Amino acid sequence: MHLIIGYVLARLLKKQKGKSELLPVIKGQFEVAHQLPGRIRFRIPLLDSESDDVTAAIKKELLSIPEIVAVRINTISASLLIEFEEDEIDAGIICGILLKILGLEESFNNPPESAAQKEIKAIGQALNRQIYNSTAGILDVQSTLFLTIFAMGLYSIILKRDRSLPSGINLMWWSYVIFKSGGR
């Protein structure tokens, strides 16, 4: 069953024939080391920790596909070499099948998170925790932002008598949207 899903996944990833084919990569987990016509080598760090039974099962699964001629797994270098009939099967399909066999299709489907995103998220969580602790659990970042923008809107409308759109009304609308989103 997972061969079929791998095949479908590869078809979805496949570019038009004749154009250079971009093969799927999961940085640090599944990378194409090199590709020649009818031959493709993968670097898969997961293979260096797998037992002989698991690598034998992977090899058996791949060799059950008639278009795959040979499979060599090197657990020392964590590489997998596949020789295939290039007129019969595309490298993209092989990648899709291999992703499915290794259980990495979910990792491929999840968008990667950059180091900057991770740091910004960590700063936001630290700021949220600090505001929460400082106010004894009364406020967090979202509620503080809501109250600040709402107060600025009221100040602009009531005290400055600036009823021009967008300033005061927009600020209150944004605070409402932040409040209603509930941190989503």
PAFIGU-206376 format. One record per residue (C-alpha): residue number from 1; x, y, z; residue in one letter. Coordinates in steps of 0.02 Angstrom, whole numbers, plus 50000, padded with zeros to 5 digits. Layout:
BEGIN
<node NUM,<X,Y,Z>,A>,
...
END
This chain:
BEGIN
<node 1,<50000,50000,50000>,M>,
<node 2,<50137,50123,50045>,H>,
<node 3,<50217,50096,49873>,L>,
<node 4,<50059,50164,49794>,I>,
<node 5,<50057,50315,49909>,I>,
<node 6,<50242,50342,49874>,G>,
<node 7,<50206,50333,49688>,Y>,
<node 8,<50066,50461,49703>,V>,
<node 9,<50176,50574,49810>,L>,
<node 10,<50314,50565,49681>,A>,
<node 11,<50192,50605,49540>,R>,
<node 12,<50135,50759,49634>,L>,
<node 13,<50316,50815,49657>,L>,
<node 14,<50367,50777,49479>,K>,
<node 15,<50403,50917,49356>,K>,
<node 16,<50362,50906,49171>,Q>,
<node 17,<50470,50786,49076>,K>,
<node 18,<50609,50874,48982>,G>,
<node 19,<50638,51003,49117>,K>,
<node 20,<50768,50975,49251>,S>,
<node 21,<50687,50878,49390>,E>,
<node 22,<50696,50944,49567>,L>,
<node 23,<50702,50800,49688>,L>,
<node 24,<50634,50815,49865>,P>,
<node 25,<50756,50857,50004>,V>,
<node 26,<50734,50856,50191>,I>,
<node 27,<50890,50942,50255>,K>,
<node 28,<50989,50828,50370>,G>,
<node 29,<50868,50681,50347>,Q>,
<node 30,<50850,50641,50162>,F>,
<node 31,<50964,50716,50031>,E>,
<node 32,<51013,50668,49854>,V>,
<node 33,<51203,50653,49854>,A>,
<node 34,<51215,50632,49667>,H>,
<node 35,<51115,50576,49519>,Q>,
<node 36,<51165,50501,49353>,L>,
<node 37,<51053,50427,49220>,P>,
<node 38,<50989,50264,49295>,G>,
<node 39,<51078,50289,49460>,R>,
<node 40,<51043,50393,49614>,I>,
<node 41,<51130,50402,49783>,R>,
<node 42,<51046,50466,49940>,F>,
<node 43,<51120,50523,50105>,R>,
<node 44,<51003,50464,50243>,I>,
<node 45,<51077,50482,50418>,P>,
<node 46,<50936,50372,50486>,L>,
<node 47,<51020,50222,50402>,L>,
<node 48,<51176,50228,50509>,D>,
<node 49,<51077,50185,50665>,S>,
<node 50,<50963,50055,50588>,E>,
<node 51,<50985,49869,50618>,S>,
<node 52,<51026,49745,50482>,D>,
<node 53,<50845,49684,50484>,D>,
<node 54,<50778,49858,50446>,V>,
<node 55,<50903,49892,50307>,T>,
<node 56,<50867,49720,50233>,A>,
<node 57,<50681,49758,50237>,A>,
<node 58,<50710,49925,50149>,I>,
<node 59,<50817,49840,50018>,K>,
<node 60,<50687,49702,49992>,K>,
<node 61,<50547,49830,49977>,E>,
<node 62,<50641,49930,49846>,L>,
<node 63,<50693,49776,49747>,L>,
<node 64,<50511,49723,49738>,S>,
<node 65,<50488,49863,49612>,I>,
<node 66,<50529,49786,49442>,P>,
<node 67,<50610,49944,49372>,E>,
<node 68,<50740,49949,49512>,I>,
<node 69,<50891,49847,49462>,V>,
<node 70,<51003,49858,49616>,A>,
<node 71,<51003,49931,49791>,V>,
<node 72,<51158,49953,49898>,R>,
<node 73,<51148,50019,50076>,I>,
<node 74,<51304,50076,50165>,N>,
<node 75,<51265,50101,50350>,T>,
<node 76,<51439,50171,50385>,I>,
<node 77,<51417,50319,50267>,S>,
<node 78,<51226,50319,50288>,A>,
<node 79,<51202,50312,50101>,S>,
<node 80,<51085,50218,49987>,L>,
<node 81,<51126,50187,49804>,L>,
<node 82,<50987,50138,49686>,I>,
<node 83,<51013,50084,49507>,E>,
<node 84,<50856,50087,49401>,F>,
<node 85,<50792,50079,49223>,E>,
<node 86,<50778,50263,49183>,E>,
<node 87,<50661,50236,49035>,D>,
<node 88,<50538,50145,49147>,E>,
<node 89,<50537,50247,49309>,I>,
<node 90,<50583,50425,49356>,D>,
<node 91,<50700,50472,49497>,A>,
<node 92,<50558,50576,49572>,G>,
<node 93,<50451,50421,49589>,I>,
<node 94,<50593,50328,49673>,I>,
<node 95,<50614,50474,49794>,C>,
<node 96,<50428,50471,49835>,G>,
<node 97,<50429,50284,49865>,I>,
<node 98,<50585,50297,49973>,L>,
<node 99,<50511,50439,50076>,L>,
<node 100,<50359,50330,50108>,K>,
<node 101,<50462,50174,50152>,I>,
<node 102,<50569,50274,50275>,L>,
<node 103,<50416,50359,50351>,G>,
<node 104,<50479,50533,50307>,L>,
<node 105,<50332,50592,50202>,E>,
<node 106,<50260,50688,50351>,E>,
<node 107,<50426,50778,50376>,S>,
<node 108,<50426,50824,50192>,F>,
<node 109,<50248,50892,50200>,N>,
<node 110,<50281,51001,50353>,N>,
<node 111,<50351,51170,50305>,P>,
<node 112,<50528,51197,50367>,P>,
<node 113,<50558,51323,50505>,E>,
<node 114,<50706,51438,50483>,S>,
<node 115,<50826,51479,50623>,A>,
<node 116,<50759,51658,50622>,A>,
<node 117,<50580,51595,50643>,Q>,
<node 118,<50633,51485,50789>,K>,
<node 119,<50723,51629,50875>,E>,
<node 120,<50578,51751,50848>,I>,
<node 121,<50458,51621,50918>,K>,
<node 122,<50572,51594,51070>,A>,
<node 123,<50584,51782,51100>,I>,
<node 124,<50395,51797,51087>,G>,
<node 125,<50369,51655,51209>,Q>,
<node 126,<50494,51730,51331>,A>,
<node 127,<50410,51900,51318>,L>,
<node 128,<50239,51821,51342>,N>,
<node 129,<50301,51727,51497>,R>,
<node 130,<50380,51886,51569>,Q>,
<node 131,<50222,51990,51546>,I>,
<node 132,<50117,51849,51618>,Y>,
<node 133,<50229,51830,51770>,N>,
<node 134,<50247,52019,51797>,S>,
<node 135,<50059,52045,51798>,T>,
<node 136,<50024,51892,51907>,A>,
<node 137,<49933,51806,51765>,G>,
<node 138,<49818,51952,51724>,I>,
<node 139,<49894,51995,51554>,L>,
<node 140,<49992,51910,51417>,D>,
<node 141,<50065,51978,51254>,V>,
<node 142,<49902,51961,51159>,Q>,
<node 143,<49793,52046,51289>,S>,
<node 144,<49926,52182,51316>,T>,
<node 145,<49931,52215,51129>,L>,
<node 146,<49741,52217,51122>,F>,
<node 147,<49726,52341,51266>,L>,
<node 148,<49865,52453,51199>,T>,
<node 149,<49792,52466,51024>,I>,
<node 150,<49616,52487,51091>,F>,
<node 151,<49673,52626,51210>,A>,
<node 152,<49765,52713,51069>,M>,
<node 153,<49606,52706,50965>,G>,
<node 154,<49501,52779,51106>,L>,
<node 155,<49631,52915,51138>,Y>,
<node 156,<49631,52961,50954>,S>,
<node 157,<49441,52968,50943>,I>,
<node 158,<49391,53042,51111>,I>,
<node 159,<49532,53153,51172>,L>,
<node 160,<49608,53209,51008>,K>,
<node 161,<49436,53216,50927>,R>,
<node 162,<49515,53138,50775>,D>,
<node 163,<49374,53039,50701>,R>,
<node 164,<49453,53020,50533>,S>,
<node 165,<49467,52846,50469>,L>,
<node 166,<49586,52749,50477>,P>,
<node 167,<49677,52799,50636>,S>,
<node 168,<49564,52776,50787>,G>,
<node 169,<49433,52663,50711>,I>,
<node 170,<49565,52551,50631>,N>,
<node 171,<49661,52536,50793>,L>,
<node 172,<49504,52479,50884>,M>,
<node 173,<49463,52358,50743>,W>,
<node 174,<49637,52283,50749>,W>,
<node 175,<49624,52262,50936>,S>,
<node 176,<49457,52173,50913>,Y>,
<node 177,<49531,52056,50781>,V>,
<node 178,<49679,52017,50895>,I>,
<node 179,<49563,51982,51039>,F>,
<node 180,<49446,51871,50936>,K>,
<node 181,<49588,51771,50857>,S>,
<node 182,<49632,51697,51026>,G>,
<node 183,<49816,51676,50984>,G>,
<node 184,<49789,51578,50824>,R>,
END
